[in-house]
């Protein structure tokens, strides 16, 4: 039986933002990806974080190849921004880290 306790961690989010979520229709996979971004940023008291497609897949259960579509939808809705950092070549190929940030200005 699940027994979550606030002492074991929580995600702090402004009531104003939560109220905006209540008024906003966000399709399923997009909402799951958005929840991961909020968890990996606000949940660790950060504004942005590098999140791999593998992390999104593990946390959401979404097939890895479907995640970019959800990310593009969130970008189109101006709910998140994504920047690429790094352009080095690793021993397994080209590497670009995507850094995700939630846009807290819900009026945009």
N, C-alpha and C positions, 0 to 999 in steps of 0.2 A: 504494500500500500504506500502510495506517495505521501510524504509528510514534509513539504517544503517549509523552511523556517527563514525568516528575514535575516536572522543572524548569520546564515550561511551565504549571504550575498543577495543583492537586489540591483535592479537598474533604476536609477533615479531619473525621472523625466518630468518636465514641467507640466502642470495640469493644463495649461493653455495649449501645449502641443498635443496632449492626449485628447483634449476636446476637439482639436482640429482633425485628428485621426477618426473620431466618431462621425465627423461630417464628410469624410473623404472616402470614396469608393476606390479601393486598391485591390486589383485582381490577385488571386491566391498566391501564385509563385512570386509575384512582385512583393507582396506583403511579407512572405517568408524571408526573402532576400533582405528587405528593409529591416525586418526584425533582427537578422544576423548583424547587419551594420550597426544598428542601435546597441545591440548587446556587446559587440566587440569595441565600440567606441564609448558610449555613455556608461556602459557596464564596467569599464575600466577607467572612468574619469578622463577620457581622451576625446579630442575633437575629431580625430581621423585615425585610420588604422589601415595597414596593408593586410588584405584578406585574399587568400588564394581561392581559386575555383574549387579546389579540393575541400577547403574549410567550409565553403558554402554548401557543397554537396553533403558533407558529413553532418552538418548542423541541421539541414533542412530535409534531407532525403530526396532532394530533387536531382535528377540525372544531370551530371556535370555539363553535358552539351546544351542543356536548356537554360542554364544560369545566365549566360550572356544576354539572352532575349529578355529576361526579367530585369537585368541591370539596365539595358537600353530603354526599357519602358519607364523605369524610375528616373533615368536621366531626362527623358522626354517630358516627364511630369515635373521636372525641376525639383525632385525630392532629394536627390543625392548629386554629388559631384565626384568625379573620378579623375585622378591624375596618375600619370605613369612616372615612376622613378626608376632610374637605372637603365642602362642599355648595354650592359656587359654580356659577354659570351661566357657561358659556363661549360663544364665538361659534358653537359647533356643538351646544349644548344643555346639559343638566344633567350635572354631572361629580361623581362620587364615586370616590375612589381607594380600592381595597381593599388593605389591608396584611395580609400573610400571615406566620404564625409557626408553626414546627414545635413540637409539644408533646413535649419530650424525656422527660417522665415517662411512660414506656411502661407503667407499672402502671395508669395511668388508662385 
